Amino acid sequence: MPRTDNDTWDLATSVGATATMVAAARAIATNAPNPVINDQFAEPLVRAVGVDFFTRWVSGDLLAKDVDDDESTWKLEHMPDAMAARTRFFDSFFQDAAKAGIRQAVILASGLDSRAYRLAWPADMKVFEIDQPEVIGFKAATLEGLGAAPTADLRTVAIDLRQDWPTALLEAGLDRQQPTAWIAEGLLGYLPPEAQDRLMDNITTLSADGSRLAVEAIPNRPERDTEQAREQAREMMRRSTAKWREHGFELDWEELGFEGERNDVEAYVANLGWRSVGTPMSQLLADFGLRAVPQSHDSVSMADTVYYSSVLNK
């Protein structure tokens, strides 16, 4: 069923299932021979969600090569390395912000993110996680059951980003007079174009001078953004959906995102006072000694995703 402005989900369905998929990829990356990340909570969280497809993938009972469509530029096989690079980028972003003296961090649409439990935060660090109430409650209960405790002052904000989350965040204790480190990881593609802009506007309004922002964004490539290219992408997602269904998992990739022309993230936040540096996924993979993800001349691939780190000057 296509996305709507008031749809809901849990960690086994719709957009929520993508958070579980990413956690499964982090679990596999953590168990690699020479891992570049260590997310010890990823696998138990995936198992707790209980989606058989992802549990079998984490266990090694489901092989990505048996699920992937040969002609697709997006493959499950690429996910562990890609998510290891992405995770390392955002981990380093928070660590650098803390070293610079920032003492409050916000994780937008936190899903199964466990940074509040696994990173070595300063003793006086506040970490705010924002997500739907069911997602927040499930993760907190699962981690408590594992005997895990936050390594920072964790403030959960159980609210949908389509609601008045800025007010809820302030009520949870965010100090808008102090710099904040924000991350939007794996989020923007699941927002309508206008909601993406509104998110950046709200972040800026809540941020003091010197705040930092890290986001993952798909670059604007007009030469690839043709109706033919969009239809090729839809067909690729339909084939992927069919392959996943053969292995027992129902998720229609074509219906997860929102189409429409988007503002370029770097240019948009620049107008709000943010100075940004962007690094493509292909560079992160090379920097961390991970396998390259194939790129396509016909469409934007996972390797083209850009990771921006920005600083606010007010």
Secondary structure, DSSP 8 states (H G I E B T S, - for coil): ----TT----TTSHHHHHHHHHHHHHHHHHTSSS-S---TTHHHHHHHHT-HHHHHHHHTSS-HHHHS-TT-S--GGGHHHHHHHHHHHHHHHHHHHHHTT--EEEEET-TT--HHHHS---TT-EEEEEE-HHHHHHHHHHHHHTT---SSEEEEEE--TTS-HHHHHHHTT--TTS--EEEE-S-GGGS-HHHHHHHHHHHHHH--TT-EEEEEE----TTT-SHHHHHHHHHHHHHHHHHHHHTT----GGGTS--S----HHHHHHTTTEEEEEEEHHHHHHHTT-------SSS--GGG-EEEEEEE--
